[in-house]
Amino acid sequence: MKKKTPNITITELYLIKADWKRTFFGQIVRETDVDGHEVIRGNVVVNEGKIWGCADNLDDLGNNLDAICVMKLDKGLHDNPGIREVIAGNAFFLN
Protein backbone atom coordinates (compact mmCIF):
# COMPACT_ATOMS: atom_id res chain seq x y z
CA MET A 1 0.00 0.00 0.00
CA LYS A 2 1.41 3.36 -1.04
CA LYS A 3 1.49 6.15 1.54
CA LYS A 4 -0.23 9.38 0.63
CA THR A 5 2.13 12.38 0.84
CA PRO A 6 0.85 15.49 2.61
CA ASN A 7 -0.02 18.55 0.54
CA ILE A 8 2.49 21.04 2.01
CA THR A 9 3.84 24.22 0.44
CA ILE A 10 7.04 25.65 1.91
CA THR A 11 7.28 29.44 1.77
CA GLU A 12 10.50 31.34 2.38
CA LEU A 13 9.96 34.53 4.42
CA TYR A 14 12.20 37.56 4.64
CA LEU A 15 12.37 40.52 7.03
CA ILE A 16 12.18 43.96 5.40
CA LYS A 17 12.97 46.95 7.58
CA ALA A 18 12.99 50.70 7.44
CA ASP A 19 14.44 50.60 10.97
CA TRP A 20 14.15 48.16 13.88
CA LYS A 21 10.77 49.56 14.96
CA ARG A 22 9.23 49.34 11.48
CA THR A 23 9.71 45.86 10.08
CA PHE A 24 7.62 43.84 7.64
CA PHE A 25 7.67 40.21 6.54
CA GLY A 26 7.96 39.47 2.85
CA GLN A 27 7.88 36.37 0.70
CA ILE A 28 10.84 35.14 -1.36
CA VAL A 29 10.47 33.24 -4.64
CA ARG A 30 13.50 31.58 -6.24
CA GLU A 31 13.50 30.96 -9.99
CA THR A 32 15.97 30.13 -12.72
CA ASP A 33 16.16 32.21 -15.90
CA VAL A 34 16.63 30.76 -19.40
CA ASP A 35 20.43 30.94 -19.03
CA GLY A 36 20.36 28.88 -15.82
CA HIS A 37 21.09 31.79 -13.42
CA GLU A 38 19.17 31.99 -10.15
CA VAL A 39 16.85 34.98 -9.83
CA ILE A 40 15.36 35.87 -6.46
CA ARG A 41 12.13 37.86 -6.29
CA GLY A 42 10.61 39.31 -3.17
CA ASN A 43 7.37 41.06 -2.30
CA VAL A 44 6.07 42.56 0.91
CA VAL A 45 2.97 44.45 1.99
CA VAL A 46 3.94 47.80 3.53
CA ASN A 47 0.93 49.50 5.13
CA GLU A 48 -1.60 49.97 2.32
CA GLY A 49 0.72 49.07 -0.57
CA LYS A 50 2.91 46.29 -1.86
CA ILE A 51 6.54 46.56 -2.94
CA TRP A 52 8.46 44.17 -5.17
CA GLY A 53 12.13 43.61 -5.80
CA CYS A 54 14.37 41.33 -7.83
CA ALA A 55 18.08 40.49 -7.52
CA ASP A 56 20.73 37.84 -8.10
CA ASN A 57 21.32 37.18 -4.38
CA LEU A 58 19.59 37.65 -1.03
CA ASP A 59 21.89 40.47 0.16
CA ASP A 60 21.14 42.65 -2.87
CA LEU A 61 17.42 41.86 -2.65
CA GLY A 62 17.37 42.78 1.04
CA ASN A 63 19.16 46.07 0.43
CA ASN A 64 16.82 46.93 -2.47
CA LEU A 65 13.63 46.15 -0.54
CA ASP A 66 14.87 47.98 2.58
CA ALA A 67 15.59 51.07 0.46
CA ILE A 68 12.16 50.94 -1.21
CA CYS A 69 10.55 50.53 2.23
CA VAL A 70 12.31 53.69 3.49
CA MET A 71 11.25 55.59 0.35
CA LYS A 72 7.64 54.43 0.84
CA LEU A 73 7.43 55.29 4.55
CA ASP A 74 9.67 58.36 4.90
CA LYS A 75 10.07 59.98 1.50
CA GLY A 76 6.51 59.88 0.16
CA LEU A 77 6.96 57.34 -2.62
CA HIS A 78 3.56 57.08 -4.35
CA ASP A 79 2.02 59.93 -2.32
CA ASN A 80 1.37 61.92 -5.50
CA PRO A 81 -1.19 60.06 -7.61
CA GLY A 82 0.17 61.72 -10.75
CA ILE A 83 -1.56 63.36 -13.66
CA ARG A 84 -4.57 61.65 -15.16
CA GLU A 85 -6.36 62.39 -18.39
CA VAL A 86 -9.98 61.36 -18.97
CA ILE A 87 -10.38 59.68 -22.33
CA ALA A 88 -13.73 58.15 -23.32
CA GLY A 89 -14.93 58.35 -19.73
CA ASN A 90 -11.93 56.52 -18.25
CA ALA A 91 -9.11 58.13 -16.26
CA PHE A 92 -5.68 57.17 -17.64
CA PHE A 93 -2.43 57.77 -15.74
CA LEU A 94 0.08 59.82 -17.76
CA ASN A 95 3.58 58.59 -16.99
Secondary structure as GFF3:
##gff-version 3
##sequence-region A 1 95
A	DSSP	beta_strand	12	19	.	.	.	ID=ss1
A	DSSP	beta_strand	22	32	.	.	.	ID=ss2
A	DSSP	beta_strand	38	46	.	.	.	ID=ss3
A	DSSP	beta_strand	49	55	.	.	.	ID=ss4
A	DSSP	alpha_helix	58	74	.	.	.	ID=ss5
A	DSSP	beta_strand	83	87	.	.	.	ID=ss6
A	DSSP	beta_strand	90	94	.	.	.	ID=ss7
###
